[in-house]
């Protein structure tokens, strides 16, 4: 069987497997029940107008919610299975373009799928399996990934081939859906598109008009999202419901709370993605015959990161102890509450994030695209500075960072010259994902 046909078989198996799992999933008693009730009480226009003026500006996702809850649970199961299969395909395709390789094998496809298993199970549950959450996160993030493919192809296409119109036409609605749904995705998409247009101007001295139109449409959609009258009402309501102190926090206290939460996410929920990036970086540095100190540093950070799988929390416990995110938070985390061990873990993982920036610069051959995506992964979490639901939103806010770092891992792995070394890394990623899944089975049984 040819490499291309084998990949088709893998993606078909992924779709079938996911679909069978989704057949066991129904509407939840919380938000799903809410959306089901109101989408069936109002017309399409009435529903969107009501949501825009009283709650949120995420009109594209809200439109998808309306259609989905009208079409029924089986419609969602089929479409969500498609989206969960298309998402790693899109990330792989982007990685292939930016790595300037002609193809990828079954190992890369397996590693891309393993990305779901490297995530915290609650991230996957809230962002991919929950009906409402999957529409807002998986569907719109998939649209965002595919919206970036044509401009990436144009930037990295050194032969200056024309991109066919049929590939460009769907890009505008995909961009609008991604930009007018979740603020994280909208900000990342708009920034990467703007950088892409700038790269085309610098590299080729011209920009196809289509990409300027795409950037304009994305910017307008993102602006409409933020100008919604309901946003202010929503923030006020969620502040009262989830974090009454939010509006009165001093800047140092507010900043400390966000930094603590962000660093904690990398020390715990996002940790395995950093470990995989460090491991792939070691392989690249080995091929480049870099100084052993670089590989040793990557190995130390990887080993410490993997300690969490063994239940060792000394390096990962930064002092963020919120037992129940479903209740109102009366006291926000304070610096005075941290122990010496918490401070050590906080400093260690802060250093790890800074180290990774320099490490990627060295391993990727001074490639700015990888560094931009790495920074985007941090920024997509840092944007929660402006949200009183920074804790109440749960693990789904880590989803975009995980996907961005999966892209980095795949891009770097495709730059490894040795096919044997590449395949070993892909097997390692798959095995690590399987191990992480097995260790989280008790949590799965308790929550799903």
C-alpha positions in Angstrom: 0.0 0.0 0.0 1.3 3.4 -1.0 2.1 6.0 1.6 -0.7 8.3 0.6 -3.3 5.5 0.6 -2.1 4.4 4.0 -2.6 7.9 5.4 -6.2 7.9 4.0 -6.8 4.6 5.8 -5.4 6.1 9.1 -7.7 9.2 8.8 -10.7 7.0 7.9 -10.0 4.8 11.0 -9.7 7.9 13.1 -13.1 9.2 11.9 -14.8 5.9 12.6 -13.2 5.5 16.0 -14.2 9.0 17.1 -17.7 8.6 15.7 -18.2 5.4 17.7 -17.1 7.2 20.8 -19.4 10.1 20.1 -22.3 7.8 19.6 -22.1 7.3 23.4 -22.3 11.1 24.1 -25.5 13.1 24.4 -26.5 16.5 25.5 -25.2 17.6 29.0 -27.5 19.0 31.7 -25.8 22.3 31.8 -25.0 24.6 28.8 -26.2 22.0 26.3 -29.7 22.1 27.9 -29.6 25.9 27.9 -28.7 26.1 24.2 -31.2 23.4 23.2 -34.0 25.3 24.9 -33.3 28.8 23.5 -32.3 27.8 20.0 -35.6 25.9 19.7 -37.6 28.9 21.1 -36.3 31.6 18.7 -35.7 32.1 15.1 -32.1 32.2 13.8 -32.1 36.1 13.6 -33.8 36.5 17.0 -31.3 34.1 18.7 -28.2 35.8 17.3 -29.5 39.3 18.0 -30.3 38.3 21.6 -26.9 36.7 22.2 -25.0 39.7 20.6 -26.8 42.3 22.7 -27.0 40.5 26.0 -24.1 38.1 26.3 -21.4 37.5 23.7 -20.0 38.6 20.3 -19.1 35.1 19.1 -21.6 35.3 16.3 -20.1 32.6 14.0 -19.9 30.0 16.7 -23.4 31.0 17.9 -24.7 30.5 14.4 -23.1 27.0 14.3 -24.7 26.2 17.7 -28.1 27.3 16.4 -27.8 25.1 13.3 -26.4 22.1 15.3 -29.1 22.1 18.0 -31.8 22.3 15.4 -30.3 19.5 13.3 -30.0 17.1 16.3 -27.5 15.0 18.1 -26.7 12.7 15.2 -25.8 15.7 13.0 -23.3 16.8 15.7 -21.9 13.3 16.0 -21.1 13.1 12.3 -19.8 16.7 12.0 -17.7 16.5 15.2 -16.1 13.3 14.1 -15.2 14.9 10.8 -13.7 17.9 12.6 -11.7 15.8 15.0 -10.2 14.0 12.1 -9.7 17.1 9.9 -7.9 19.0 12.7 -4.7 16.9 12.9 -4.8 16.6 9.1 -4.7 20.3 8.8 -1.9 20.7 11.4 0.1 18.1 9.6 -0.4 19.8 6.3 0.7 23.2 7.7 3.8 21.5 9.2 4.6 19.9 5.9 4.4 23.2 4.1 6.6 25.1 6.6 9.1 22.2 6.9 9.3 22.2 3.1 8.9 18.5 2.7 6.9 16.8 -0.1 5.1 14.2 2.1 4.7 12.6 5.5 4.3 9.0 6.5 2.2 7.0 8.8 4.5 7.8 11.7 3.8 11.5 11.5 0.1 10.8 11.1 0.1 8.6 14.3 2.1 11.3 16.2 -0.5 14.0 15.1 -3.3 11.8 16.4 -1.4 11.1 19.6 -1.6 14.9 20.2 -5.2 14.2 21.6 -3.7 11.7 24.0 -0.9 14.0 25.2 -3.6 16.5 26.3 -5.2 16.5 29.7 -8.3 14.5 29.5 -10.4 17.4 30.8 -9.1 19.6 27.9 -10.2 17.0 25.4 -13.5 16.5 27.2 -14.5 20.1 27.4 -13.1 21.2 24.0 -13.8 18.2 21.8 -16.3 15.8 23.3 -18.8 18.2 25.0 -21.4 19.2 22.4 -21.4 22.9 23.1 -17.6 23.0 23.8 -16.7 21.1 20.6 -18.6 23.6 18.4 -16.9 26.6 20.0 -13.4 25.1 20.2 -12.8 22.1 17.9 -14.9 23.3 15.0 -13.7 26.9 15.0 -10.1 26.0 15.6 -10.2 23.6 12.7 -11.5 26.4 10.5 -8.6 28.6 11.7 -6.0 26.0 10.8 -7.3 25.6 7.3 -7.6 29.3 6.8 -3.9 29.6 7.3 -2.9 27.0 4.8 -3.1 29.0 1.6 -1.0 32.0 2.9 1.5 29.6 4.4 1.7 27.8 1.0 2.3 31.1 -0.7 5.1 32.2 1.7 7.0 28.9 1.6 6.4 28.1 -2.1 9.7 29.1 -3.6 8.7 28.2 -7.1 6.0 31.0 -7.1 3.3 28.6 -8.2 -0.2 30.1 -8.4 -2.7 28.9 -5.8 -5.8 27.8 -7.5 -9.0 29.7 -6.9 -10.9 26.7 -5.5 -8.5 26.6 -2.6 -8.9 30.3 -1.9 -12.7 30.6 -2.0 -13.4 28.7 1.2 -10.7 30.6 3.1 -12.9 33.8 3.7 -15.7 32.0 5.5 -13.2 29.8 7.4 -11.4 33.0 8.5 -14.6 34.7 9.6 -15.8 31.6 11.6 -12.4 31.3 13.4 -12.1 35.1 14.1 -15.7 35.5 15.3 -15.9 32.6 17.7 -13.3 32.3 20.4 -11.1 35.2 21.3 -8.0 33.1 21.6 -8.3 31.7 18.0 -9.3 35.1 16.6 -6.3 36.9 18.1 -3.8 34.2 16.9 -5.3 34.0 13.4 -5.3 37.7 12.9 -1.7 38.1 14.1 -0.4 35.2 12.0 -2.3 36.5 8.9 -0.8 40.0 9.5 2.7 38.5 9.9 2.1 36.4 6.8 1.2 39.4 4.7 4.3 41.2 6.0 6.5 38.3 5.1 5.1 38.2 1.5 5.8 42.0 1.2 9.4 41.5 2.5 10.1 38.2 0.6 8.3 38.6 -2.7 7.7 42.4 -2.8 4.0 41.8 -3.5 0.9 40.4 -1.9 -1.9 38.7 -3.7 -5.0 40.8 -3.3 -6.9 37.9 -2.0 -4.7 37.7 1.2 -5.3 41.4 1.8 -9.0 40.8 1.6 -8.7 37.8 3.9 -6.8 39.9 6.4 -9.4 42.6 6.2 -12.3 40.2 6.7 -10.6 38.6 9.7 -9.9 42.0 11.2 -13.6 43.1 10.7 -14.9 39.8 12.2 -12.6 40.1 15.2 -13.6 43.7 15.7 -17.3 42.8 15.6 -16.6 40.1 18.2 -15.1 42.7 20.6 -17.6 45.4 20.0 -20.6 43.4 21.0 -22.8 45.2 23.5 -23.2 42.0 25.4 -19.5 41.7 26.2 -19.6 44.3 29.0 -22.7 42.7 30.5 -21.1 39.3 30.3 -18.0 40.4 32.1 -20.0 42.0 34.8 -22.2 39.0 35.3 -19.2 36.5 35.3 -17.3 38.7 37.7 -20.1 38.5 40.2 -20.6 34.8 39.6 -17.0 33.5 39.5 -14.6 36.1 40.9 -16.0 39.1 42.8 -12.5 40.5 43.4 -11.6 40.6 39.7 -12.4 44.3 39.1 -10.8 45.5 42.3 -7.5 43.6 42.0 -4.3 45.7 42.0 -2.1 45.3 38.9 0.6 43.4 40.8 -1.9 41.0 42.3 -3.7 40.5 39.0 -0.5 39.9 37.1 0.8 37.5 39.7 -2.5 35.5 39.6 -2.3 35.2 35.8 1.4 34.3 35.8 0.9 31.7 38.4 -2.0 30.2 36.5 -0.1 30.3 33.2 3.1 28.7 34.6 1.0 26.1 36.3 -0.6 25.1 33.0 2.8 24.5 31.5 3.9 22.6 34.5 0.9 20.3 34.4 -1.7 20.3 31.6 0.6 21.4 28.7 3.7 19.8 30.1 3.9 16.8 27.7 3.9 19.0 24.7 7.0 20.8 26.0 8.6 17.5 26.7 8.1 16.3 23.2 9.4 19.6 21.7 12.5 19.3 23.9 13.0 15.7 22.7 12.6 16.6 19.0 15.0 19.5 19.6 17.6 17.2 21.0 17.4 15.0 17.8 17.8 18.1 15.6 20.7 19.4 17.7 22.3 15.9 17.6 22.2 15.9 13.8 23.7 19.4 13.7 26.5 18.3 16.0 25.6 21.1 18.4 27.4 21.5 21.7 26.4 18.7 24.1 25.3 21.2 26.7 22.3 22.1 24.6 21.1 18.5 24.5 21.9 17.9 28.1 19.8 20.9 29.1 16.9 19.7 26.9 17.3 16.2 28.5 17.1 17.6 32.0 14.0 19.7 31.4 12.4 16.7 29.6 13.2 14.3 32.5 11.8 16.7 35.1 8.7 17.3 33.0 8.1 13.5 32.8 8.2 13.2 36.6 4.6 14.3 36.7 3.6 11.0 35.0 5.2 9.2 37.9 3.2 11.2 40.4 6.1 13.4 41.5 4.7 16.9 42.0 7.7 18.6 43.6 8.6 20.4 40.4 5.0 20.9 39.1 3.2 22.2 42.2 3.4 26.0 41.9 0.9 26.6 44.7 -2.2 26.9 42.6 -4.7 24.9 44.7 -8.3 25.5 43.6 -10.3 22.5 44.6 -13.5 23.3 42.8 -13.7 25.6 39.7 -17.5 25.3 39.5 -18.0 27.5 42.6 -17.4 31.2 43.1 -13.8 32.0 44.0 -13.8 34.2 47.0 -10.0 34.5 47.5 -7.6 34.7 44.6 -4.1 33.2 44.8 -1.6 35.4 46.6 2.2 35.4 46.6 2.2 35.2 50.4 0.4 31.8 50.2 3.3 30.1 48.3 5.7 27.8 50.1 9.4 27.6 49.4 8.7 24.5 47.3 6.0 26.4 45.3 8.4 29.2 44.6 11.1 26.8 43.4 8.6 25.1 41.0 7.4 28.5 39.8 10.9 29.7 39.1 11.9 26.4 37.5 9.0 26.4 35.0 9.4 30.1 34.3 13.0 29.4 33.4 11.8 26.4 31.3 9.6 28.7 29.2 12.4 31.2 28.6 14.9 28.3 27.9 12.5 26.9 25.3 12.5 30.1 23.4 16.3 30.1 23.1 16.3 26.3 22.6 13.9 26.5 19.6 15.9 29.3 18.1 19.0 27.1 18.2 17.3 23.8 17.2 15.1 25.2 14.4 18.0 26.9 12.7 17.0 30.4 13.7 13.6 30.0 12.2 11.3 32.8 13.2 8.0 31.0 12.3 8.5 28.4 15.0 9.3 31.1 17.6 6.2 33.0 16.6 4.0 30.0 17.0 5.6 29.2 20.4 5.0 32.8 21.5 1.4 32.5 20.2 0.8 29.5 22.4 1.8 31.5 25.5 -0.1 34.6 24.4 -3.3 32.5 23.8 -3.2 31.7 27.5 -2.1 35.2 28.6 -5.2 36.7 27.0 -7.1 35.2 30.0 -5.7 38.2 32.0 -8.9 40.0 30.8 -11.3 37.3 31.9 -12.9 36.8 35.3 -13.4 33.1 34.2 -9.7 32.4 34.1 -10.3 29.5 36.5 -13.9 28.8 35.9 -13.4 28.2 32.1 -11.6 25.0 33.0 -9.1 23.0 30.9 -10.6 23.9 27.5 -8.6 27.1 27.4 -5.4 25.0 27.1 -6.6 23.4 23.8 -5.2 26.0 21.4 -1.8 26.0 23.1 -1.7 22.3 22.8 -2.5 22.4 19.1 0.0 25.1 18.4 2.7 23.1 20.1 1.7 19.9 18.3 2.4 21.9 15.1 5.8 22.9 16.4 6.7 19.3 17.2 5.6 18.0 13.8 7.4 20.8 11.9 10.6 20.2 13.8 10.4 16.5 13.4 10.0 16.8 9.6 13.3 18.7 9.5 15.1 15.7 10.9 17.1 14.1 8.1 17.4 10.6 9.4 14.2 8.7 8.7 15.0 6.1 11.4 15.4 8.8 14.0 12.2 10.5 12.9 10.3 7.2 13.2 11.7 6.5 16.6 10.5 9.9 17.8 7.1 9.3 16.3 6.9 6.0 18.2 8.0 7.7 21.4 5.3 10.4 21.0 2.6 7.7 20.4 3.8 5.7 23.4 3.9 8.7 25.6 0.3 9.6 24.5 -0.9 6.0 25.3 0.8 6.1 28.7 -0.8 9.5 29.5 -4.2 8.2 28.5 -3.9 5.0 30.6 -2.8 7.1 33.7 -5.9 9.3 33.3 -8.4 6.4 33.0 -9.5 6.8 36.6 -10.3 10.5 35.9 -12.2 9.5 32.8 -14.3 7.1 34.7 -15.0 9.7 37.4 -16.0 12.5 35.0 -17.5 10.9 31.9 
